[in-house]
Amino acid sequence: MKVFVAGGAGYIGSHAVYELLRAGHEVVVYDNLSTGRRAAVHPEARFYEGDILDRARVVEVLEAERETGAVAVALHFAAKLIVPESVTHPLAYYHNNVEGLRQMLAGLIEADVRHVVFSSTAAVYGEPGEGECFEESATLPINPYGETKLAAERMIQWVAAAHGMNFCVFRYFNVAGADASLEIGLDKDQLTHLVPLIMQTALGQRDRLSIFGSDYDTPDGTCIRDYIHVSDLARAHVLGAEHIVKHQESLLLNLGSGRGYSVREVVAEAEALFPFAYEYAARRPGDPARLIANIQKAREQLDWQPRLGLREILQSDYAYRKKLLEEG
Ligand SMILES: NC(=O)c1ccc[n+]([C@@H]2O[C@H](COP(=O)([O-])OP(=O)(O)OC[C@H]3O[C@@H](n4cnc5c(N)ncnc54)[C@H](O)[C@@H]3O)[C@@H](O)[C@H]2O)c1
């Protein structure tokens, strides 16, 4: 089927494009290249530069594509996602993540595209008491980024009900790693995330890694998180898109690995692969002790499960960044 991918030049979107093409789908990428790169778009995908805030352009592209077969489903990755930036610039986040989605949904309806897959985040859960997040768990975001994603989820649900659309909302946990081809990967630095920080230290771009907090109520005192390989995540998007088109129903699913690793465990796994220095530092505000996805629903609904573990995440991320550095 033909798939429209908004944000397909970004980190996760570009991996979804690779997996869609591997599954035999036809792909149209729509991106304003604000944080994405044209070079990350697979050469077999058709690329249109454009903003999701520009509804007329969205409709124009969808109508132009109709001549060779209508778009069956749209994937939305086109968002801003840096939590500290969302705290200092909340209006920019509401504009891009909420108004941008509103314009894109209006464009989809105008062009009669009735299936949408949306990237949400574990940030909608805020600081869950138990640590394991179920789709039914309370949603209490603690920053503007999470708030905009929750508002977007709710918009999709209301709009879908009113306009006969089907959606698949995915709430991602910690995403890392690179495609096995090493043609795409994460090449910008979200400096609050553990895996990029480890990689920067291992590749000599920072002196040492800081482990924030060693006195949490966890077995080794460091925070526990759920890490998922970007290719496993991307594969779930292919299955989610196929599912909602085939079964004409909507889904809301967590995407993680379903198991937690402490920061200390991630560091130990990485140290076995490459050397780097680290130190313990004070806790950061707003870091819950434990955040783990319950992924039972995604397993059951999509017949999906993660194939790649923490070692593959770290190995592929390191190999991709090393390759980028060597290429200059
Ligand atoms: N990376 C993570 O760890 C993570 C975790 C949870 C959720 N998510 C969600 O996944 C999605 C993709 O994240 P990513 O890590 O690939 O980020 P990214 O910045 O690499 O990709 C976003 C892409 O969307 C494009 N874009 C942004 N605003 C746009 C607009 N208004 N119009 C057209 N294109 C626009 C950018 O140019 C970029 O190519 C986001 O919705 C994000 O909230 C990411």
The ligand as an SDF file (V2000), in Angstrom:
LIG
                    3D

 44 48  0  0  0  0  0  0  0  0999 V2000
   13.6130    9.8320   19.8500 N   0  0  0  0  0  0  0  0  0  0  0  0
   12.9660    9.3910   20.9240 C   0  0  0  0  0  0  0  0  0  0  0  0
   13.5850    8.8620   21.8480 O   0  0  0  0  0  0  0  0  0  0  0  0
   11.4550    9.5130   21.0100 C   0  0  0  0  0  0  0  0  0  0  0  0
   10.8160    9.0240   22.1570 C   0  0  0  0  0  0  0  0  0  0  0  0
    9.4300    9.1340   22.2400 C   0  0  0  0  0  0  0  0  0  0  0  0
    8.7020    9.6830   21.1960 C   0  0  0  0  0  0  0  0  0  0  0  0
    9.3470   10.1640   20.1030 N   0  0  0  0  0  0  0  0  0  0  0  0
    8.5390   10.7620   19.0160 C   0  0  0  0  0  0  0  0  0  0  0  0
    8.9540   10.2120   17.7800 O   0  0  0  0  0  0  0  0  0  0  0  0
    8.7960   11.1730   16.7350 C   0  0  0  0  0  0  0  0  0  0  0  0
   10.0550   11.2430   15.9210 C   0  0  0  0  0  0  0  0  0  0  0  0
   11.1560   11.5680   16.7440 O   0  0  0  0  0  0  0  0  0  0  0  0
   12.6650   11.5450   16.2230 P   0  0  0  0  0  0  0  0  0  0  0  0
   13.5250   11.1460   17.3560 O   0  0  0  0  0  0  0  0  0  0  0  0
   12.7450   10.7810   14.9640 O   0  0  0  0  0  0  0  0  0  0  0  0
   12.8870   13.1120   15.9690 O   0  0  0  0  0  0  0  0  0  0  0  0
   13.5520   13.8560   14.7280 P   0  0  0  0  0  0  0  0  0  0  0  0
   13.7060   15.2930   15.1420 O   0  0  0  0  0  0  0  0  0  0  0  0
   14.7650   13.1300   14.2830 O   0  0  0  0  0  0  0  0  0  0  0  0
   12.4430   13.7240   13.6010 O   0  0  0  0  0  0  0  0  0  0  0  0
   11.3620   14.5930   13.4460 C   0  0  0  0  0  0  0  0  0  0  0  0
   11.2250   14.8540   11.9420 C   0  0  0  0  0  0  0  0  0  0  0  0
   10.0680   15.6330   11.7120 O   0  0  0  0  0  0  0  0  0  0  0  0
   10.3860   16.7740   10.9180 C   0  0  0  0  0  0  0  0  0  0  0  0
    9.4600   17.8480   11.3280 N   0  0  0  0  0  0  0  0  0  0  0  0
    9.3620   18.4270   12.5450 C   0  0  0  0  0  0  0  0  0  0  0  0
    8.3800   19.3530   12.5320 N   0  0  0  0  0  0  0  0  0  0  0  0
    7.8450   19.3240   11.2730 C   0  0  0  0  0  0  0  0  0  0  0  0
    6.8000   20.0550   10.6570 C   0  0  0  0  0  0  0  0  0  0  0  0
    6.1310   21.0050   11.3030 N   0  0  0  0  0  0  0  0  0  0  0  0
    6.5110   19.7610    9.3690 N   0  0  0  0  0  0  0  0  0  0  0  0
    7.1900   18.8120    8.6720 C   0  0  0  0  0  0  0  0  0  0  0  0
    8.2020   18.1060    9.2150 N   0  0  0  0  0  0  0  0  0  0  0  0
    8.5310   18.3720   10.5120 C   0  0  0  0  0  0  0  0  0  0  0  0
   11.8510   17.0510   11.2050 C   0  0  0  0  0  0  0  0  0  0  0  0
   12.5090   17.7690   10.1710 O   0  0  0  0  0  0  0  0  0  0  0  0
   12.4020   15.6330   11.3690 C   0  0  0  0  0  0  0  0  0  0  0  0
   12.7820   15.0930   10.1240 O   0  0  0  0  0  0  0  0  0  0  0  0
    8.3920   12.4720   17.4170 C   0  0  0  0  0  0  0  0  0  0  0  0
    6.9940   12.6250   17.2970 O   0  0  0  0  0  0  0  0  0  0  0  0
    8.7500   12.2480   18.8710 C   0  0  0  0  0  0  0  0  0  0  0  0
    7.9290   12.9850   19.7440 O   0  0  0  0  0  0  0  0  0  0  0  0
   10.7080   10.0960   19.9840 C   0  0  0  0  0  0  0  0  0  0  0  0
  1  2  1  0
  2  3  2  0
  2  4  1  0
  4  5  1  0
  4 44  2  0
  5  6  2  0
  6  7  1  0
  7  8  2  0
  8  9  1  0
  8 44  1  0
  9 10  1  0
  9 42  1  0
 10 11  1  0
 11 12  1  0
 11 40  1  0
 12 13  1  0
 13 14  1  0
 14 15  2  0
 14 16  1  0
 14 17  1  0
 17 18  1  0
 18 19  2  0
 18 20  1  0
 18 21  1  0
 21 22  1  0
 22 23  1  0
 23 24  1  0
 23 38  1  0
 24 25  1  0
 25 26  1  0
 25 36  1  0
 26 27  1  0
 26 35  1  0
 27 28  2  0
 28 29  1  0
 29 30  1  0
 29 35  2  0
 30 31  1  0
 30 32  2  0
 32 33  1  0
 33 34  2  0
 34 35  1  0
 36 37  1  0
 36 38  1  0
 38 39  1  0
 40 41  1  0
 40 42  1  0
 42 43  1  0
M  CHG  2   8   1  16  -1
M  END
$$$$
